[in-house]
Amino acid sequence: MNSTVTSEARSHSYMASAEPREVRELIRENHYAGHTAGLCDGLLQCNLVILPQVVAADFQKYCQENSVFCPLLGTSETGEFGIESLGKNMDLRTDLPLYNVYRKGQLVGSQQDITGLWRDDFVAFAIGCSFTFERALLSAGIGMRHIEEDVTVPMYKTNIKTNQVGAFGGSAVVSMRPIKSSDIDKTNSICEHYTHAHGAPVHVGDPSAIGIANLNEPDWGASVSFAEDEHPVFWGCGVTTQVACTNAAPEICITHAPGAMMITELDELSNSDWRAAGPHDE
């Protein structure tokens, strides 16, 4: 790939019009490290959490106990770097734009390829992502401001406490999108069908009611503008799992970087009967 194409391919606008196979190849070859909102229309996107097998059972139960924020869609076999139910051609070590690496609860770096970190005792978890319902909202004429402004969706830590399991627990995280008053009921009606992707909004309106002091200062992602007669609408967010893993402070934890999701090979509308397998012993 020549330098001109490489530079162009690193832009979100190029990736948004590329075929899924090309998107996957560009990410796998480390040519793109940005957000995945609006990429590969129609394909399910997921959060990713990778943990040592010794804490995997507790993390699985944590997701089950907090399914609005952490809807569990798939779990790998111990040591396997794929989740076959989500795609046969996926490699979890290379196929996300950017990964965050935590050691004992501290973020120690971000990188585009984790092949060198992979271990035989790792278990990978795929967790539903709010990007999944965005295409349905866009098709209904409801704009997504973070896509329009080409930024990562704003995410905020809240005062909502999750149900603790073992060492995993802490505050829930939400993502936010400005929605017009006239579209809020429609938004609820559409999103309630996406229970595998956080479902209907958890809060509408006053951000202080859920512990958010300033919408212009998200904890992750970037702030977005508001138009006339728009209100902040908040959904459960899979970054909740990163807060839980930080609090649990396992020896090592690898996640997607916020906004840089795992793009599966599944239709995002295939949501009628999601069943996530539990961690498997070696």
Residue pairs with C-beta under 8 A, 6 or more apart in sequence:
1 9
1 29
1 31
6 31
8 14
9 15
9 18
9 26
9 31
9 32
10 31
10 32
10 33
10 34
12 34
12 35
12 38
12 39
12 150
13 150
15 23
15 26
15 32
15 34
15 39
16 38
16 39
18 26
18 39
20 40
20 43
20 263
20 265
23 32
23 39
23 40
23 263
24 89
24 95
24 263
26 32
27 94
27 95
27 96
27 97
27 263
28 91
28 94
28 95
30 112
30 113
32 97
33 97
33 98
33 112
33 260
34 97
34 98
34 259
34 260
35 97
35 151
35 152
35 153
35 259
35 260
36 45
36 97
36 131
36 259
36 260
36 261
36 263
37 131
37 134
37 144
37 146
37 147
37 152
37 153
37 259
38 134
38 144
38 147
39 263
40 263
41 135
42 135
42 267
42 268
42 269
43 263
43 264
43 265
43 266
43 267
43 268
44 73
44 86
44 132
44 263
44 264
44 266
44 267
44 268
44 270
45 129
45 131
45 132
45 261
45 262
45 263
45 264
45 268
46 73
46 74
46 86
46 126
46 127
46 128
46 129
46 238
46 261
46 262
46 264
47 126
47 127
47 128
47 129
47 238
47 239
47 241
47 255
47 256
47 261
47 262
48 92
48 96
48 99
48 124
48 125
48 126
48 127
48 254
48 255
48 256
48 261
48 262
49 59
49 124
49 125
49 127
49 241
49 242
49 245
49 253
49 254
49 255
50 92
50 114
50 122
50 123
50 124
50 125
50 253
50 254
50 255
51 59
51 122
51 123
51 125
51 245
51 250
51 252
51 253
52 119
52 121
52 122
52 123
52 250
52 251
52 252
53 78
53 121
53 122
53 123
53 279
53 281
53 282
54 121
55 166
55 167
55 248
55 250
56 75
56 78
56 123
56 125
56 279
57 278
57 279
58 165
58 166
58 167
58 168
58 248
59 125
59 165
59 168
59 241
59 244
59 245
59 248
60 72
60 75
60 125
60 276
60 278
60 279
61 165
61 166
62 70
62 162
62 163
62 164
62 165
62 166
62 168
62 169
62 241
62 244
63 70
63 71
63 72
63 125
63 127
63 241
63 276
64 72
65 162
65 163
65 165
66 162
66 163
66 172
66 240
67 195
68 198
68 199
68 202
68 236
69 162
69 172
69 173
69 198
69 236
69 237
69 238
69 240
69 241
70 127
70 162
70 236
70 238
70 240
70 241
70 244
71 127
71 128
71 195
71 196
71 197
71 198
71 274
72 125
72 126
72 127
72 128
72 276
73 86
73 126
73 127
73 128
73 196
73 274
73 276
74 83
74 85
74 86
74 125
74 126
74 276
74 277
75 83
75 123
75 124
75 125
75 126
75 276
75 277
75 278
75 279
75 280
76 82
76 83
76 92
76 122
76 123
76 124
76 125
77 280
78 120
78 121
78 122
78 123
78 279
78 280
78 281
78 282
79 119
79 120
79 121
79 122
79 282
80 124
81 91
81 92
81 93
81 118
81 122
81 124
82 88
82 90
82 91
82 92
83 90
83 92
83 124
83 126
85 277
86 126
86 262
86 264
86 265
86 266
87 264
87 265
87 266
88 265
89 265
90 262
90 264
90 265
92 124
92 262
93 113
93 114
93 115
93 118
94 112
94 113
94 114
94 115
95 262
95 263
96 256
96 257
96 260
96 261
96 262
97 112
97 257
97 260
98 110
98 111
98 112
98 256
98 257
98 260
99 110
99 111
99 112
99 114
99 254
99 255
99 256
99 257
99 260
100 107
100 109
100 110
100 242
100 254
100 255
100 256
100 257
100 258
101 107
101 108
101 109
101 110
101 111
101 114
101 117
101 252
101 253
101 254
102 108
102 242
102 245
102 246
102 252
102 253
102 254
102 255
103 251
103 252
103 253
104 249
104 250
104 251
105 245
105 246
105 247
105 248
105 249
105 250
106 246
107 246
110 257
114 254
117 252
117 254
119 252
120 282
121 282
122 254
123 279
123 280
125 241
125 276
126 262
126 264
126 276
127 238
127 241
128 194
128 196
128 197
128 198
128 238
128 274
129 197
129 198
129 238
129 261
130 153
130 175
130 197
130 198
130 235
130 236
130 237
130 238
131 153
131 197
131 261
132 194
132 196
132 197
132 268
133 190
133 191
133 194
133 197
133 198
134 144
134 147
135 268
136 190
136 191
136 194
137 144
137 187
137 190
137 191
138 144
138 147
140 183
140 186
140 190
141 183
142 179
142 180
142 183
142 186
142 187
142 190
144 177
145 177
145 178
145 224
145 225
145 226
146 152
146 153
146 154
146 177
146 221
146 222
146 224
149 222
149 224
149 225
151 221
151 222
151 224
152 220
152 221
152 222
152 258
152 259
153 175
153 176
153 177
153 221
153 224
153 259
154 175
154 176
154 215
154 218
154 220
154 221
154 222
154 223
154 224
155 173
155 174
155 175
155 176
155 218
155 219
155 220
155 221
155 237
155 239
155 258
156 173
156 174
156 176
156 207
156 212
156 215
156 218
156 219
156 220
156 234
157 171
157 172
157 173
157 211
157 219
157 243
158 171
158 172
158 173
158 174
158 210
158 211
158 212
158 234
159 171
159 210
159 211
160 171
160 172
160 174
160 202
160 210
160 211
161 169
161 170
161 171
161 172
162 169
162 170
162 171
162 172
162 240
162 244
163 169
164 170
166 248
167 247
167 248
167 249
167 250
168 244
168 245
168 247
168 248
169 244
169 247
169 248
170 243
170 244
170 246
170 247
171 211
171 240
171 243
172 236
172 237
172 240
172 243
173 219
173 220
173 236
173 237
173 238
173 239
173 240
173 242
173 243
174 202
174 203
174 210
174 212
174 234
174 235
174 236
174 237
175 221
175 234
175 235
175 236
175 237
175 239
176 207
176 215
176 218
176 232
176 233
176 234
176 235
177 224
177 232
177 233
177 235
178 224
178 225
178 226
178 227
178 230
178 231
178 232
178 233
179 187
179 204
179 230
179 231
179 233
180 227
180 229
180 230
180 231
181 229
181 230
181 231
182 229
184 204
184 231
184 233
187 201
187 233
188 200
188 201
191 198
191 199
191 200
191 201
191 235
192 199
192 200
193 271
194 271
195 271
195 274
196 271
196 274
197 268
197 271
198 235
198 236
198 237
198 238
199 235
199 236
201 233
201 234
201 235
202 210
202 234
202 235
202 236
203 209
203 210
203 233
203 234
204 231
204 232
204 233
204 234
205 231
205 232
207 213
207 215
207 232
207 234
210 234
215 223
215 232
216 223
217 223
220 239
220 258
220 259
221 258
221 259
226 232
239 258
241 255
242 255
242 258
245 253
245 255
256 262
